[in-house]
């Protein structure tokens, strides 16, 4: 539990707001999330300043307080794709005109593994008590937790929520999705079991129908290994056809679900090579396992009995 960490009192996502350029009227702007942060926010979270500067302590007391903002890379690309955003003027949702003084790196705070969209950072009033407070520290949580709790209550006696680390907050969010993950795993297990029994049943039936053929081939000199390999080869061809058809059907379905779950905390990617490769490998392994026993049974056919059976 050692190392550099951060405590938080709560965690929430910023809903998109309309941000306008200096010459735009209401309704003509573009959506972006707005975060009100302190001067130490970017250093506490290790967010790099790519261009311009970060907020300075002097910004809180100067006449320019509230009129300077920072934007994320995604924000800069959306509003000024071919121009330098430093010095540009934007209008915030509360109709205040602010100048961009810096561009910071994109973050991944709202959706797992996906970079956040356009984000605007405004300077927080140091006297305000609402919102979230983050504390960066080094050491064990037990040593710092009581100190943070007492400090917060001295500032706001109504604050009763216990501080928690960012990792604990993420675990709490992940716990909410545990039941969904269990359902997905159960349904996937049932699908694999159905695939296994289906391939086994179809192949067993096909081999029983061809027992006389296998007996004749053995009587003519075919080895048991060649019989085994021929069955697996034919099965592999059918597996290849199934995989091609499956991918052709899965891609439009994935595209549809991507659009439906675009704003979900767990969005889908149109074509994830790793996921498709793992799924295809699992299905191939299951199919080969299901073909093994029927193929071995075919090699045990007695040529004389098979020839006597019509």
C-alpha positions in Angstrom: 0.0 0.0 0.0 3.0 2.3 -0.4 3.7 4.7 -3.3 2.3 7.9 -4.6 -1.6 7.9 -4.5 -4.6 10.2 -4.3 -7.5 10.4 -2.0 -10.9 11.6 -3.2 -14.1 12.4 -1.4 -16.3 11.5 -4.4 -16.1 10.8 -8.0 -18.4 11.9 -10.8 -18.6 12.4 -14.6 -19.0 15.8 -16.1 -22.0 16.1 -18.5 -21.3 17.8 -21.8 -22.1 21.5 -22.1 -22.3 23.8 -25.1 -19.1 25.7 -25.7 -19.1 28.5 -28.3 -16.5 30.4 -30.1 -16.4 34.2 -29.7 -18.6 34.9 -32.8 -21.1 32.1 -32.2 -24.7 32.4 -30.9 -26.3 29.9 -28.5 -27.1 26.7 -30.3 -24.2 27.0 -32.7 -21.5 25.7 -30.4 -20.2 22.2 -29.8 -20.5 19.9 -26.7 -17.7 19.5 -24.3 -17.3 18.5 -20.7 -16.4 21.3 -18.2 -14.3 20.7 -15.1 -13.7 23.4 -12.5 -10.2 22.6 -11.0 -7.6 24.2 -8.8 -4.1 25.3 -9.9 -2.5 22.0 -8.6 -5.0 19.7 -10.3 -2.8 18.8 -13.3 0.3 18.2 -11.2 -1.7 16.0 -8.8 -3.0 13.7 -11.5 0.2 13.9 -13.7 -1.6 15.4 -16.7 0.9 16.9 -19.1 0.7 20.4 -20.4 1.4 20.0 -24.1 1.2 23.7 -25.2 1.0 27.0 -23.4 0.9 27.0 -19.6 -1.0 25.6 -16.7 -3.0 27.6 -14.2 -0.8 29.8 -11.9 -1.5 30.8 -8.3 -1.5 34.4 -9.5 -4.5 33.6 -11.7 -6.7 33.2 -8.6 -6.2 36.7 -7.4 -5.5 38.6 -10.6 -8.1 40.6 -12.6 -7.9 37.8 -15.2 -9.3 35.2 -12.7 -12.1 33.3 -14.4 -11.2 34.5 -17.8 -8.4 32.0 -18.5 -9.1 28.3 -19.3 -7.2 25.2 -20.4 -8.4 22.7 -23.0 -7.7 19.1 -23.8 -6.2 17.9 -27.0 -9.5 16.5 -28.2 -11.1 20.0 -27.5 -8.4 21.7 -29.5 -8.8 19.4 -32.4 -12.5 19.8 -32.5 -12.6 23.6 -32.3 -9.4 24.5 -34.0 -8.2 21.6 -36.1 -5.7 23.6 -38.2 -4.9 26.5 -35.8 -3.0 27.1 -32.6 -5.6 27.3 -29.8 -3.4 29.4 -27.5 -5.0 32.9 -27.2 -8.3 31.9 -28.8 -11.5 33.1 -27.0 -14.4 30.9 -26.2 -17.7 31.4 -24.4 -18.5 29.1 -21.5 -22.0 27.8 -20.7 -22.5 30.7 -18.2 -21.8 33.2 -21.0 -18.4 34.2 -19.8 -15.7 34.9 -22.3 -12.4 33.2 -21.6 -9.0 33.0 -23.3 -7.2 29.6 -23.8 -3.8 29.7 -22.1 -2.9 26.0 -22.4 -3.5 22.6 -23.9 -3.3 19.5 -21.8 -3.2 15.8 -22.6 -6.4 13.8 -23.0 -7.5 11.7 -20.0 -9.3 8.4 -19.5 -11.7 9.0 -16.6 -15.2 8.4 -17.9 -15.1 5.1 -19.9 -12.8 2.1 -19.5 -9.9 2.2 -22.0 -11.4 5.1 -24.0 -10.0 8.6 -24.1 -12.3 11.3 -22.9 -13.9 13.6 -25.4 -13.4 17.4 -25.6 -12.8 18.8 -22.1 -12.6 22.4 -20.9 -10.9 23.2 -17.6 -11.9 26.4 -15.7 -10.2 27.8 -12.6 -11.8 27.0 -9.3 -12.6 29.7 -6.7 -10.2 28.8 -3.8 -12.9 29.8 -1.3 -15.5 27.4 -2.7 -16.4 24.3 -0.6 -18.5 22.3 -3.1 -17.2 19.7 -5.5 -14.5 17.1 -5.0 -11.2 17.3 -3.2 -8.2 15.2 -4.2 -5.1 14.7 -2.1 -1.9 13.3 -3.5 0.3 11.5 -0.9 3.0 9.0 -0.5 2.8 6.2 2.1 0.0 4.0 3.5 -3.7 5.0 3.4 -4.2 4.4 7.2 -1.7 7.1 8.0 -3.3 9.8 5.8 -7.0 8.9 6.0 -7.7 10.3 9.5 -5.7 13.5 8.7 -7.7 14.1 5.5 -11.0 13.4 7.2 -10.3 15.9 10.1 -9.1 18.5 7.6 -12.2 18.3 5.5 -14.5 18.4 8.5 -12.7 21.5 9.7 -13.6 23.2 6.4 -17.1 21.7 6.0 -18.6 20.1 9.2 -21.5 18.7 7.1 -19.0 16.5 5.1 -19.7 12.9 6.3 -18.4 10.9 3.4 -15.2 9.0 4.2 -12.3 9.6 1.9 -11.2 6.8 -0.4 -8.4 6.3 -2.8 -8.9 6.5 -6.6 -8.3 2.7 -6.7 -11.1 2.1 -4.2 -13.4 4.3 -6.2 -12.6 2.3 -9.4 -13.2 -1.0 -7.5 -16.6 0.3 -6.3 -17.6 1.1 -9.9 -16.4 -2.3 -11.1 -18.4 -4.0 -8.4 -21.6 -2.6 -9.9 -20.8 -4.5 -13.1 -19.9 -7.8 -11.5 -23.4 -9.2 -11.9 -23.4 -8.3 -15.6 -20.0 -9.9 -16.0 -21.3 -13.1 -14.3 -24.3 -13.2 -16.6 -22.1 -12.8 -19.7 -19.8 -15.6 -18.5 -22.7 -18.0 -17.8 -24.3 -17.3 -21.2 -20.9 -17.7 -23.0 -20.3 -21.0 -21.1 -23.7 -22.3 -22.3 -22.9 -21.2 -25.8 -19.6 -23.1 -25.8 -21.3 -26.2 -24.3 -24.0 -26.1 -27.0 -21.3 -25.7 -29.7 -19.4 -28.7 -28.2 -22.3 -31.0 -28.1 -23.6 -29.9 -31.5 -20.4 -30.6 -33.3 -19.9 -33.9 -31.5 -23.5 -35.0 -32.3 -23.4 -34.1 -36.0 -19.9 -35.6 -36.5 -20.9 -38.8 -34.7 -23.9 -39.2 -36.8 -21.9 -38.5 -40.0 -19.3 -41.1 -39.1 -21.8 -43.8 -38.2 -23.3 -43.2 -41.7 -19.9 -43.7 -43.3 -18.7 -46.8 -41.3 -19.0 -49.0 -44.3 -17.0 -46.5 -46.4 -14.2 -46.5 -43.8 -14.2 -50.3 -43.7 -13.8 -50.5 -47.5 -11.0 -47.9 -47.5 -9.1 -49.8 -44.8 -9.6 -53.1 -46.7 -8.1 -51.4 -49.8 -5.0 -50.4 -47.7 -5.9 -47.0 -46.1 -4.2 -46.6 -42.7 -6.0 -45.6 -39.6 -3.9 -42.4 -39.5 -5.1 -41.4 -43.0 -8.7 -42.0 -41.9 -8.2 -39.9 -38.8 -6.6 -37.1 -40.7 -9.2 -37.1 -43.5 -12.0 -36.7 -40.9 -10.2 -33.8 -39.2 -9.4 -32.1 -42.5 -13.0 -32.2 -43.6 -14.1 -30.9 -40.2 -11.5 -28.1 -40.4 -12.9 -27.0 -43.7 -16.3 -26.7 -42.2 -14.9 -24.8 -39.3 -13.2 -22.3 -41.6 -16.4 -21.7 -43.5 -18.2 -21.2 -40.2 -15.6 -18.7 -39.0 -15.9 -16.7 -42.2 -19.6 -16.6 -42.0 -19.5 -15.8 -38.3 -17.2 -12.8 -38.7 -19.3 -11.6 -41.6 -22.4 -11.6 -39.4 -20.7 -10.4 -36.2 -19.3 -7.2 -37.7 -22.7 -5.7 -38.6 -24.0 -6.7 -35.2 -21.0 -5.2 -33.5 -21.5 -2.0 -35.5 -25.1 -1.8 -34.4 -24.3 -2.4 -30.7 -21.5 0.2 -30.9 -24.0 2.8 -32.0 -26.6 1.8 -29.3 -23.9 1.8 -26.5 -22.0 4.8 -27.7 -22.5 6.6 -24.3 -22.2 3.5 -22.2 -19.4 3.3 -19.6 -18.3 0.1 -21.4 -18.5 0.9 -25.2 -17.9 -1.6 -27.9 -15.3 -1.3 -30.6 -16.3 -2.0 -34.2 -13.6 -4.5 -34.8 -11.3 -5.6 -32.0 -8.7 -7.9 -33.5 -7.8 -9.4 -30.1 -11.4 -10.2 -29.2 -12.2 -11.7 -32.6 -8.9 -13.8 -32.5 -9.6 -15.1 -29.0 -13.2 -16.0 -29.9 -12.1 -17.7 -33.1 -9.3 -19.6 -31.3 -11.7 -20.8 -28.6 -14.3 -22.0 -31.2 -11.6 -23.8 -33.1 -10.3 -25.5 -30.0 -13.9 -26.5 -28.9 -14.6 -27.9 -32.4 -11.4 -29.9 -32.6 -12.1 -31.3 -29.2 -15.6 -32.4 -30.3 -14.2 -34.0 -33.4 -11.5 -36.0 -31.7 -13.6 -38.8 -30.2 -15.7 -39.5 -33.3 -12.6 -39.5 -35.5 -10.9 -41.9 -33.1 -14.0 -44.1 -33.2 -13.8 -44.2 -37.0 -10.3 -45.6 -36.9 -11.5 -48.5 -34.8 -13.9 -49.7 -37.5 -13.4 -53.4 -38.2 -13.2 -53.8 -42.1 -14.7 -57.3 -42.1 -17.7 -56.3 -40.0 -18.2 -53.1 -42.0 -18.2 -55.1 -45.3 -20.7 -57.6 -43.9 -23.1 -54.7 -42.9 -25.3 -53.3 -45.6 
